Amino acid sequence: MKKETGKTSFIAEARREQMIEAAIKTLEEIGYVKASLAQIAKRAGISTALISYHFKDKEDLMNHVLMKLLQQSASYILERVRRERTPRAKLHAFIEASLAYQGTHHANNVALIEIIFNARTPDNIPYYQLNDEDDDPILHELREILAEGQKQGVFGAFHTEVMANMIQGAIGEYMLNSSLMKKVDLETYSKELIRIVNQAVCGNVEAGKEEDLG
């Protein structure tokens, strides 16, 4: 690719963003397997050759799409969590924001699922089998919230790794389970999950207080 500076660089970046958005739309409409560069170019209203100028191949484009999707969701969730001051408020905001993002960014979520479950590394390893949890800023934030809550004594005794993955699993389940989505609306699921998680992380603290009072 030619070196870009100034206005040319700005235009090139805008063009790449256009292609990424078209790729997200394509993934939502026809899925990863059928999402060829030709299909993406069609939705972007450009030539396939132009996509090939900016991205090495389909895998390269999809990797850029994946990075954008992960950055957008992390930014959305973390910005809302960091408005809060207490571990309990942060935890509630985390769950609420994670589910709200699913409701307001449906195409992004479908595209993310398509890439994770269909893309492969050069060694033919599915993306969903890659162990990259240590690099996940969202999961890292959740662990920090839980650990801080325990440190302050507002959360009880539990394994933070287990609890963090349980919460993330419950959040992800709503996005993956179409049957559940038909039975329970997003707002109800969010409120109920917050209530259940609150009982799980704070229950034994409250029980201890009751014993002290007794």
For each residue, the residues with C-beta under 8 A, 3 or more apart:
1: 4 53 54
2:
3:
4: 1 8 9 12
5: 8 9
6: 9 10
7: 10 11
8: 4 5 11 12
9: 4 5 6 12 13
10: 6 7 13 14
11: 7 8 14 15
12: 4 8 9 15 16 54
13: 9 10 16 17
14: 10 11 17 18
15: 11 12 18 19 46 50 54
16: 12 13 19 20 54 55 64
17: 13 14 20 21
18: 14 15 21 22 44 46
19: 15 16 22 23 40 44 46 51 54 55 61
20: 16 17 23 24 61 64 65 68
21: 17 18 24 25 44
22: 18 19 25 26 40 41 43 44
23: 19 20 26 27 35 40 61 62 65 111
24: 20 21 27 28 65 69 107 108 111
25: 21 22 28 29 43 107
26: 22 23 29 30 35 39 40 43
27: 23 24 30 31 32 35 65 107 110 111 114 115
28: 24 25 106 107 110 111 114
29: 25 26 43
30: 26 27 34 35 39
31: 27 34 35 114 118
32: 27 35 62 114 115 117 118 119
33: 118
34: 30 31 39
35: 23 26 27 30 31 32 39 40 58 114
36: 39 40 58
37: 40 41 48 51 52 57 58 61
38: 41 42 48
39: 26 30 34 35 36 42 43
40: 19 22 23 26 35 36 37 43 44 51 61
41: 22 37 38 44 46 47 48 50 51
42: 38 39 45
43: 22 25 26 29 39 40
44: 18 19 21 22 40 41 51
45: 42
46: 15 18 19 41 50 51
47: 41 50 51
48: 37 38 41 51 52
49: 52 53
50: 15 41 46 47 53 54
51: 19 37 40 41 44 46 47 48 54 55 61
52: 37 48 49 55 56 57
53: 1 49 50
54: 1 12 15 16 19 50 51
55: 16 19 51 52 58 60 61 64
56: 52 59 60
57: 37 52 60 61
58: 35 36 37 55 61 62
59: 56 62 63 119
60: 55 56 57 63 64
61: 19 20 23 37 40 51 55 57 58 64 65
62: 23 32 58 59 65 66 115 119
63: 59 60 66 67 119
64: 16 20 55 60 61 67 68
65: 20 23 24 27 61 62 68 69 111 115
66: 62 63 69 70 112 115 116 119 127
67: 63 64 70 71
68: 20 64 65 71 72
69: 24 65 66 72 73 108 111 112 115
70: 66 67 73 74 112
71: 67 68 74 75
72: 68 69 75 76 105 108
73: 69 70 76 77 101 105 108 112 138
74: 70 71 77 78 137 138
75: 71 72 78 79
76: 72 73 79 80 97 101 105
77: 73 74 80 81 94 97 98 101 138 141
78: 74 75 81 82 137 138 141
79: 75 76 82 83
80: 76 77 83 93 96 97
81: 77 78 84 90 93 94 97 141 145
82: 78 79 90
83: 79 80 93
84: 81 89 90 92 93
85: 89 90
86: 89 90 154
87: 90 91 145 146 148 149 152 154 155
88: 91 92 149 154 155 198 202
89: 84 85 86 92 93
90: 81 82 84 85 86 87 93 94 145
91: 87 88 94 95 142 145 146 149 197 198 201
92: 84 88 89 95 96 194 198
93: 80 81 83 84 89 90 96 97
94: 77 81 90 91 97 98 141 142 145 167
95: 91 92 98 99 167 171 190 193 194 197
96: 80 92 93 99 100 190 194
97: 76 77 80 81 93 94 100 101
98: 77 94 95 101 102 138 171
99: 95 96 102 103 171 174 186 189 190 193
100: 96 97 103 104 186 190
101: 73 76 77 97 98 104 105 109
102: 98 99 105 106 109 174 175 186
103: 99 100 106 186
104: 100 101
105: 72 73 76 101 102 108 109
106: 28 102 103 109 110
107: 24 25 27 28 110 111
108: 24 69 72 73 105 111 112
109: 101 102 105 106 112 113 175
110: 27 28 106 107 113 114
111: 23 24 27 28 65 69 107 108 114 115
112: 66 69 70 73 108 109 115 116
113: 109 110 116 117 175 176
114: 27 28 31 32 35 110 111 117 118
115: 27 32 62 65 66 69 111 112 118 119 127
116: 66 112 113 119 127 128
117: 32 113 114 126 127 128
118: 31 32 33 114 115 126
119: 32 59 62 63 66 115 116 126 127
120: 124 125 126 127
121: 124 125 127 130
122:
123:
124: 120 121
125: 120 121 129 130
126: 117 118 119 120 129 130
127: 66 115 116 117 119 120 121 130
128: 116 117
129: 125 126
130: 121 125 126 127
131:
132: 135 136
133: 136 139
134: 140
135: 132
136: 132 133 139 140
137: 74 78 140 141
138: 73 74 77 78 98 141 142 168
139: 133 136 142 143 164 165 168
140: 134 136 137 143 144
141: 77 78 81 94 137 138 144 145
142: 91 94 138 139 145 146 164 167 168
143: 139 140 146 147 160 161 164
144: 140 141 147 148
145: 81 87 90 91 94 141 142 148 149
146: 87 91 142 143 149 150 155 158 160 163 164 201
147: 143 144 150 151 160
148: 87 144 145 151 152
149: 87 88 91 145 146 152 154 155 201
150: 146 147 153 155 156 157 158 160
151: 147 148
152: 87 148 149 155
153: 150 205
154: 86 87 88 149 202 205
155: 87 88 146 149 150 152 158 201 202 205
156: 150 201 202 203 204 205 208
157: 150 204
158: 146 150 155 162 163 200 201
159: 162 163
160: 143 146 147 150 163 164
161: 143 164 165
162: 158 159 165 166
163: 146 158 159 160 166 167 200 201
164: 139 142 143 146 160 161 167 168
165: 139 161 162 168 169
166: 162 163 169 170 200
167: 94 95 142 163 164 170 171 197
168: 138 139 142 164 165 171 172
169: 165 166 172 173
170: 166 167 173 174 193 197
171: 95 98 99 167 168 174 175 193
172: 168 169 175 176
173: 169 170 176 177 180
174: 99 102 170 171 177 180 181 186 189
175: 102 109 113 171 172
176: 113 172 173
177: 173 174 180 181
178: 181 182
179: 182 183
180: 173 174 177 183 184 189
181: 174 177 178 184 186
182: 178 179
183: 179 180
184: 180 181 188 189 192
185: 188 189
186: 99 100 102 103 174 181 189 190
187: 190 191
188: 184 185 191 192
189: 99 174 180 184 185 186 192 193
190: 95 96 99 100 186 187 193 194
191: 187 188 194 195
192: 184 188 189 195 196
193: 95 99 170 171 189 190 196 197
194: 92 95 96 190 191 197 198
195: 191 192 198 199
196: 192 193 199 200
197: 91 95 167 170 193 194 200 201
198: 88 91 92 194 195 201 202
199: 195 196 202 203
200: 158 163 166 196 197 203
201: 91 146 149 155 156 158 163 197 198
202: 88 154 155 156 198 199 205 206
203: 156 199 200 206 207
204: 156 157 207 208
205: 153 154 155 156 202 208 209
206: 202 203 209 210
207: 203 204 210 211
208: 156 204 205 211 212
209: 205 206 212 213
210: 206 207 213 214
211: 207 208 214
212: 208 209
213: 209 210
214: 210 211
